[in-house]
Amino acid sequence: MSAVLDAPPKERLPVELARLSKRLHRQVGQAVVDFNMIEAGDKVMVCVSGGKDSYALLDILISLRARAPIHFDIVAVNLDQKQPGFPGHVLPDYLRRLGVPFHIEHQDTYSIVKRVIAEGKTMCSLCSRLRRGILYRVAGELGATKIALGHHRDDMLQTLLMNMFFGARLKGMPAKLVSDDGKNIVIRPLAYVNEVDLERWAVHRAFPVIPCTLCGSQQNLQRVQTKQLLRDWDSRFPGRVENMFKAMGNVVPSHLMDRNLYPFAGLQATGVTDSGGDHAFDGDDCGPAPAAAIKIHHSP
Ligand code: SF4
Protein backbone atom coordinates (compact mmCIF):
# COMPACT_ATOMS: atom_id res chain seq x y z
CA MET A 1 0.00 0.00 0.00
CA SER A 2 1.22 3.54 -0.55
CA ALA A 3 0.52 7.18 0.15
CA VAL A 4 -2.55 6.86 -2.06
CA LEU A 5 -4.16 5.61 1.12
CA ASP A 6 -3.83 9.07 2.64
CA ALA A 7 -6.74 10.42 0.63
CA PRO A 8 -9.93 11.13 2.60
CA PRO A 9 -13.38 10.65 1.08
CA LYS A 10 -14.34 13.34 -1.44
CA GLU A 11 -17.11 15.31 0.23
CA ARG A 12 -17.41 18.92 1.29
CA LEU A 13 -16.87 19.12 5.04
CA PRO A 14 -16.45 21.99 7.50
CA VAL A 15 -12.76 22.67 8.13
CA GLU A 16 -12.58 20.83 11.47
CA LEU A 17 -14.27 17.75 10.10
CA ALA A 18 -12.18 17.81 6.96
CA ARG A 19 -9.06 17.85 9.14
CA LEU A 20 -10.42 15.02 11.26
CA SER A 21 -11.24 12.97 8.16
CA LYS A 22 -7.81 13.55 6.71
CA ARG A 23 -6.10 12.65 9.98
CA LEU A 24 -8.10 9.44 10.44
CA HIS A 25 -7.48 8.26 6.89
CA ARG A 26 -3.80 9.16 7.07
CA GLN A 27 -3.30 7.40 10.40
CA VAL A 28 -5.07 4.24 9.31
CA GLY A 29 -3.23 4.21 5.99
CA GLN A 30 0.07 4.70 7.82
CA ALA A 31 -0.56 1.86 10.27
CA VAL A 32 -1.55 -0.43 7.40
CA VAL A 33 1.69 0.39 5.58
CA ASP A 34 3.98 0.37 8.64
CA PHE A 35 2.87 -3.10 9.72
CA ASN A 36 2.18 -4.46 6.23
CA MET A 37 -1.33 -5.23 7.44
CA ILE A 38 -3.04 -5.65 4.08
CA GLU A 39 -1.56 -7.20 0.95
CA ALA A 40 -2.81 -7.64 -2.60
CA GLY A 41 -5.48 -10.34 -2.77
CA ASP A 42 -6.29 -10.27 0.93
CA LYS A 43 -9.80 -10.87 2.14
CA VAL A 44 -10.13 -8.72 5.24
CA MET A 45 -12.77 -9.76 7.71
CA VAL A 46 -13.76 -6.63 9.61
CA CYS A 47 -15.31 -7.49 12.95
CA VAL A 48 -18.19 -5.13 13.61
CA SER A 49 -19.68 -5.15 17.08
CA GLY A 50 -22.03 -2.19 16.77
CA GLY A 51 -19.64 0.04 18.72
CA LYS A 52 -18.28 3.32 17.35
CA ASP A 53 -14.75 1.97 16.87
CA SER A 54 -15.59 -0.95 14.62
CA TYR A 55 -18.05 1.14 12.61
CA ALA A 56 -15.26 3.67 12.04
CA LEU A 57 -12.80 0.93 11.11
CA LEU A 58 -15.13 -0.45 8.45
CA ASP A 59 -16.02 3.01 7.19
CA ILE A 60 -12.39 4.10 6.81
CA LEU A 61 -11.16 0.82 5.30
CA ILE A 62 -13.90 0.94 2.68
CA SER A 63 -12.95 4.45 1.70
CA LEU A 64 -9.22 3.66 1.65
CA ARG A 65 -9.81 0.58 -0.45
CA ALA A 66 -11.43 2.69 -3.15
CA ARG A 67 -8.13 4.56 -3.54
CA ALA A 68 -5.69 1.78 -2.80
CA PRO A 69 -3.20 0.74 -5.48
CA ILE A 70 -3.84 -2.91 -4.66
CA HIS A 71 -6.98 -5.00 -4.72
CA PHE A 72 -8.33 -6.52 -1.52
CA ASP A 73 -11.77 -7.62 -0.40
CA ILE A 74 -13.68 -6.68 2.70
CA VAL A 75 -16.31 -8.73 4.46
CA ALA A 76 -17.98 -7.38 7.59
CA VAL A 77 -18.84 -9.87 10.31
CA ASN A 78 -21.00 -9.38 13.36
CA LEU A 79 -21.45 -11.90 16.11
CA ASP A 80 -24.96 -11.72 17.53
CA GLN A 81 -24.35 -13.00 21.05
CA LYS A 82 -28.04 -13.05 21.93
CA GLN A 83 -27.85 -10.43 24.62
CA PRO A 84 -31.33 -9.48 25.78
CA GLY A 85 -32.60 -6.50 23.83
CA PHE A 86 -29.90 -6.70 21.13
CA PRO A 87 -31.46 -4.95 18.13
CA GLY A 88 -30.60 -7.66 15.58
CA HIS A 89 -31.81 -5.64 12.58
CA VAL A 90 -29.59 -2.58 13.12
CA LEU A 91 -26.31 -3.95 11.76
CA PRO A 92 -27.75 -5.90 8.80
CA ASP A 93 -29.75 -2.80 7.80
CA TYR A 94 -26.67 -0.58 8.04
CA LEU A 95 -24.37 -3.01 6.21
CA ARG A 96 -26.91 -3.54 3.46
CA ARG A 97 -27.17 0.24 2.98
CA LEU A 98 -23.37 0.40 2.85
CA GLY A 99 -23.31 -2.23 0.12
CA VAL A 100 -20.54 -4.26 1.75
CA PRO A 101 -20.65 -8.07 1.84
CA PHE A 102 -21.43 -9.19 5.38
CA HIS A 103 -22.16 -12.18 7.56
CA ILE A 104 -24.05 -12.27 10.85
CA GLU A 105 -23.06 -15.17 13.08
CA HIS A 106 -25.68 -16.14 15.65
CA GLN A 107 -24.23 -17.75 18.77
CA ASP A 108 -25.78 -17.57 22.21
CA THR A 109 -22.62 -16.89 24.19
CA TYR A 110 -24.71 -14.73 26.52
CA SER A 111 -26.33 -17.81 28.13
CA ILE A 112 -22.97 -19.53 28.54
CA VAL A 113 -21.41 -16.52 30.21
CA LYS A 114 -24.41 -16.03 32.48
CA ARG A 115 -24.27 -19.67 33.53
CA VAL A 116 -20.53 -19.75 34.22
CA ILE A 117 -19.87 -16.35 35.82
CA ALA A 118 -21.23 -15.67 39.31
CA GLU A 119 -23.86 -12.93 39.62
CA GLY A 120 -22.33 -9.46 40.03
CA LYS A 121 -18.90 -10.47 38.62
CA THR A 122 -17.66 -8.93 35.39
CA MET A 123 -18.33 -11.18 32.41
CA CYS A 124 -16.25 -9.42 29.77
CA SER A 125 -13.19 -11.63 29.95
CA LEU A 126 -15.00 -14.91 29.23
CA CYS A 127 -17.34 -13.18 26.79
CA SER A 128 -14.39 -11.85 24.78
CA ARG A 129 -12.64 -15.21 24.82
CA LEU A 130 -15.70 -17.00 23.46
CA ARG A 131 -16.23 -14.27 20.88
CA ARG A 132 -12.62 -14.54 19.75
CA GLY A 133 -12.82 -18.30 19.21
CA ILE A 134 -16.02 -17.98 17.19
CA LEU A 135 -14.62 -15.18 15.03
CA TYR A 136 -11.48 -17.20 14.27
CA ARG A 137 -13.65 -20.09 13.13
CA VAL A 138 -15.84 -17.83 11.00
CA ALA A 139 -12.73 -16.31 9.39
CA GLY A 140 -11.70 -19.79 8.25
CA GLU A 141 -15.17 -20.55 6.92
CA LEU A 142 -15.29 -17.29 4.96
CA GLY A 143 -11.79 -17.73 3.58
CA ALA A 144 -10.61 -14.51 5.21
CA THR A 145 -6.86 -13.95 5.20
CA LYS A 146 -6.87 -11.12 7.77
CA ILE A 147 -9.09 -10.36 10.76
CA ALA A 148 -9.39 -6.62 11.44
CA LEU A 149 -10.32 -5.47 14.94
CA GLY A 150 -11.35 -1.97 16.00
CA HIS A 151 -8.95 -1.42 18.90
CA HIS A 152 -7.36 2.03 18.86
CA ARG A 153 -4.32 3.77 20.36
CA ASP A 154 -5.96 4.35 23.73
CA ASP A 155 -7.03 0.69 24.03
CA MET A 156 -3.42 -0.26 23.40
CA LEU A 157 -2.09 2.15 26.01
CA GLN A 158 -4.69 1.09 28.57
CA THR A 159 -3.65 -2.52 28.04
CA LEU A 160 0.00 -1.61 28.47
CA LEU A 161 -0.67 0.18 31.76
CA MET A 162 -3.01 -2.51 33.06
CA ASN A 163 -0.45 -5.19 32.33
CA MET A 164 2.12 -3.16 34.26
CA PHE A 165 -0.16 -2.27 37.16
CA PHE A 166 -1.88 -5.61 37.66
CA GLY A 167 0.17 -8.17 35.72
CA ALA A 168 3.70 -6.93 36.51
CA ARG A 169 4.75 -7.25 32.88
CA LEU A 170 5.61 -4.90 30.06
CA LYS A 171 3.08 -6.03 27.48
CA GLY A 172 0.70 -4.06 25.34
CA MET A 173 -1.70 -4.90 22.55
CA PRO A 174 -0.01 -5.52 19.19
CA ALA A 175 -1.00 -3.87 15.94
CA LYS A 176 -0.57 -7.20 14.17
CA LEU A 177 -0.33 -10.71 15.54
CA VAL A 178 -0.89 -14.37 14.84
CA SER A 179 -4.11 -15.54 16.49
CA ASP A 180 -4.05 -17.91 19.48
CA ASP A 181 -5.02 -20.84 17.26
CA GLY A 182 -2.12 -20.06 14.93
CA LYS A 183 -4.40 -19.95 11.90
CA ASN A 184 -5.14 -16.26 11.44
CA ILE A 185 -3.41 -12.91 11.16
CA VAL A 186 -5.16 -10.32 13.31
CA ILE A 187 -4.67 -6.64 12.46
CA ARG A 188 -5.58 -3.41 14.26
CA PRO A 189 -5.62 -0.68 11.61
CA LEU A 190 -6.82 1.94 14.16
CA ALA A 191 -3.58 1.52 16.11
CA TYR A 192 -2.52 5.15 15.53
CA VAL A 193 -5.96 6.66 16.09
CA ASN A 194 -7.04 8.24 19.35
CA GLU A 195 -10.44 7.54 20.80
CA VAL A 196 -11.64 11.14 20.95
CA ASP A 197 -11.27 11.35 17.17
CA LEU A 198 -13.32 8.18 16.77
CA GLU A 199 -16.05 9.62 18.99
CA ARG A 200 -16.22 12.71 16.79
CA TRP A 201 -16.20 10.63 13.61
CA ALA A 202 -19.03 8.44 14.91
CA VAL A 203 -21.18 11.52 15.53
CA HIS A 204 -20.35 12.97 12.11
CA ARG A 205 -21.11 9.71 10.29
CA ALA A 206 -24.19 9.03 12.47
CA PHE A 207 -23.23 5.41 13.08
CA PRO A 208 -26.15 3.46 14.59
CA VAL A 209 -24.18 2.59 17.72
CA ILE A 210 -25.38 -0.36 19.80
CA PRO A 211 -24.23 -0.23 23.44
CA CYS A 212 -22.07 -3.09 24.74
CA THR A 213 -23.89 -3.06 28.08
CA LEU A 214 -27.04 -4.90 27.08
CA CYS A 215 -25.73 -7.94 28.91
CA GLY A 216 -25.82 -5.97 32.18
CA SER A 217 -22.15 -6.67 32.92
CA GLN A 218 -20.24 -4.04 34.88
CA GLN A 219 -17.30 -2.68 32.94
CA ASN A 220 -13.96 -3.69 34.39
CA LEU A 221 -13.40 -1.01 37.02
CA GLN A 222 -9.62 -1.08 36.63
CA ARG A 223 -9.92 -0.48 32.90
CA VAL A 224 -12.33 2.40 33.47
CA GLN A 225 -9.90 3.97 35.96
CA THR A 226 -6.93 3.46 33.66
CA LYS A 227 -8.81 5.10 30.79
CA GLN A 228 -9.64 8.02 33.06
CA LEU A 229 -6.03 8.31 34.15
CA LEU A 230 -4.87 8.55 30.52
CA ARG A 231 -7.53 11.13 29.63
CA ASP A 232 -6.58 13.16 32.66
CA TRP A 233 -2.88 13.09 31.73
CA ASP A 234 -3.71 13.98 28.17
CA SER A 235 -5.63 17.09 29.20
CA ARG A 236 -3.13 18.20 31.88
CA PHE A 237 0.06 17.31 30.01
CA PRO A 238 -0.62 17.45 26.25
CA GLY A 239 1.78 15.22 24.36
CA ARG A 240 2.49 12.82 27.21
CA VAL A 241 0.08 10.13 26.06
CA GLU A 242 1.30 10.47 22.49
CA ASN A 243 4.88 10.00 23.69
CA MET A 244 3.89 6.97 25.75
CA PHE A 245 2.40 5.48 22.63
CA LYS A 246 5.51 6.24 20.58
CA ALA A 247 7.59 4.63 23.33
CA MET A 248 5.91 1.30 22.59
CA GLY A 249 7.63 1.36 19.22
CA ASN A 250 10.95 2.53 20.59
CA VAL A 251 12.11 -0.09 23.07
CA VAL A 252 15.64 -0.28 24.50
CA PRO A 253 16.04 -3.78 25.99
CA SER A 254 19.54 -2.97 27.35
CA HIS A 255 17.95 -0.35 29.63
CA LEU A 256 15.17 -2.53 30.97
CA MET A 257 15.44 -5.55 33.23
CA ASP A 258 14.43 -8.55 31.15
CA ARG A 259 17.36 -10.98 31.23
CA ASN A 260 15.71 -13.02 28.48
CA LEU A 261 15.72 -10.05 26.13
CA TYR A 262 19.21 -8.82 26.83
CA PRO A 263 22.31 -10.84 27.83
CA PHE A 264 23.16 -8.92 31.01
CA ALA A 265 24.98 -11.92 32.52
CA GLY A 266 27.55 -12.10 29.75
CA LEU A 267 28.05 -8.35 29.33
CA GLN A 268 31.65 -7.36 28.51
CA ALA A 269 33.27 -3.94 28.19
CA THR A 270 33.63 -3.08 24.48
CA GLY A 271 36.20 -0.31 24.75
CA VAL A 272 34.05 1.69 22.31
CA THR A 273 32.27 4.91 23.32
CA ASP A 274 28.50 4.85 22.81
CA SER A 275 27.46 8.51 22.61
CA GLY A 276 23.72 7.79 23.00
CA GLY A 277 24.20 5.02 25.49
CA ASP A 278 23.71 5.66 29.15
CA HIS A 279 23.35 9.45 29.23
CA ALA A 280 19.86 10.23 27.99
CA PHE A 281 17.75 11.81 30.72
CA ASP A 282 20.41 11.36 33.40
CA GLY A 283 20.08 15.02 34.39
CA ASP A 284 16.29 15.03 34.46
CA ASP A 285 15.91 11.67 36.12
CA CYS A 286 18.46 12.07 38.86
CA GLY A 287 18.26 15.79 39.58
CA PRO A 288 21.39 17.79 40.18
CA ALA A 289 24.43 15.70 40.92
CA PRO A 290 25.59 15.80 44.58
CA ALA A 291 28.22 18.46 45.29
CA ALA A 292 30.80 15.85 46.26
CA ALA A 293 30.35 14.08 42.97
CA ILE A 294 30.75 17.35 41.08
CA LYS A 295 33.92 18.08 42.98
CA ILE A 296 35.39 14.68 42.30
CA HIS A 297 34.36 14.91 38.65
CA HIS A 298 36.07 18.26 38.13
CA SER A 299 39.22 17.69 40.16
CA PRO A 300 42.31 17.39 37.99
S1 SF4 B 1 -20.06 -5.71 28.18
FE1 SF4 B 1 -21.20 -7.63 27.91
S2 SF4 B 1 -21.18 -8.02 25.71
FE2 SF4 B 1 -19.61 -6.49 26.12
S3 SF4 B 1 -17.74 -7.71 26.39
FE3 SF4 B 1 -18.62 -7.41 28.43
S4 SF4 B 1 -19.86 -9.21 28.78
FE4 SF4 B 1 -19.48 -9.13 26.58
Boltz pocket constraint, residues with backbone or C-beta under 6 A from the ligand:
constraints:
  - pocket:
      binder: B
      contacts: [[A, 83], [A, 123], [A, 124], [A, 125], [A, 127], [A, 128], [A, 212], [A, 213], [A, 214], [A, 215], [A, 216], [A, 217], [A, 218]]
      max_distance: 6.0
